[in-house]
Amino acid sequence: MRIPRTATTALSAVTALGLALALGGCSSSGGKGSEDKGSGSPGGGSAVTTPRLKIAMVTHSGEGDTFWDIVQSGAKQAAVKDNVDFLYSANKEGQQQAQLIQAAIDQKVDGLIVTLAKPEAVADVVKKAVAAGIPVVTINSGADSSKALGALGHIGQDESVAGQAVGDELTKRGRKKALCVIHEQGNVSLEQRCAGVRETFKGSVENLNVDGTNTPASTSSIEAKLQSSNDIDTVVTLGAPMAADAVQAKGDAKSSAEIDTFDLNAAVLKQFKAHQIGFAVDQQPYLQGYLAVDELWLNKTNGDVIGGGRPVLTGPAIVTEKDVPTLEKYTARGTR
């Protein structure tokens, strides 16, 4: 696993504790039993006796995106440790996501975690949460907009840096023409990834917009592009579930293009084993969920702000087939 030099990773001391606790399983609540075992301070013991908090996470996830299962796994594990009632909701449409954020405000949550894939659509309601005294942490997307909206900070990877890392890797592999598949049109993070690839790749890059929630249509679109442009030697997908669509399309089109992807899941590791994927970009979604809950808990109970308010980077790291033995057990339990 290689971490590009252009990316620096800031992680809190609680990360090590979170990864250790992950072995014990995940739940969305702490409960009285965990409270009774606590030391009464944020830094002591294996559980806490701090007041029960309610924290909501509202993301832009579409249906069937396993990436967000991993994010939730981290958030739920932190919720166990922190005596937090964790609430999750999602909608890929910006307007609907904004409505879900408003619903969380109406529930008088103690903290709010949001994604900013479409920042214009949710900006007003995020500001409303901050004005109401609800601390907000942004994750995954929209780092550039986070501070302006009043968030404590942002946790995720720098999407431009991640794209640049892919461009460098493609150049090293001798690729000449890449198809960058955007599975959610209008998502600024996905557009930044493709733009980053274009910045550093010595070959050419063409974007293709597909509907990531419609597998047959996505596969057909990629297949058609590979058939009409036989000089495409690489397909870059921007999410792990899309990698399977690209692998299928490659076979149907009888193309020799290499398939590379952003993000990991158990299916991607199987595709590595089958020599169907060249490399993947890991942004450690478990950490995004875990650290976001932990930051809100630390802020409420100890006045802490992870990273001093600056973005906390959880990636990117380039993962290849040689990393499979190390990562396989983690993907199996839903934490990588």
Secondary structure, 3 states (H helix, E strand, C coil): CECCCCCCCCCCCHHHHHHHHHHHCCCCCCHHHHHHHCCCCCCCCCCCCCCCEEEEEEECCCCCCCHHHHHHHHHHHHHHHHCEEEEEEECCCHHHHHHHHHHHHHCCCCEEEECCCCHHHHHHHHHHHHHCCCCEEEECCCHHHHHHHCCCEEEECCHHHHHHHHHHHHHHCCCCEEEEEECCCCCHHHHHHHHHHHHHCCCEEEEEECCCCCHHHHHHHHHHHHHHCCCCCEEEECCHHHHHHHHHHHHHHCCCCEEEEECCCHHHHHHHHCCCCCCEEECCHHHHHHHHHHHHHHHHHHCCCHHHHCCEECCCEEECHHHHHHHHHHHHCCCC
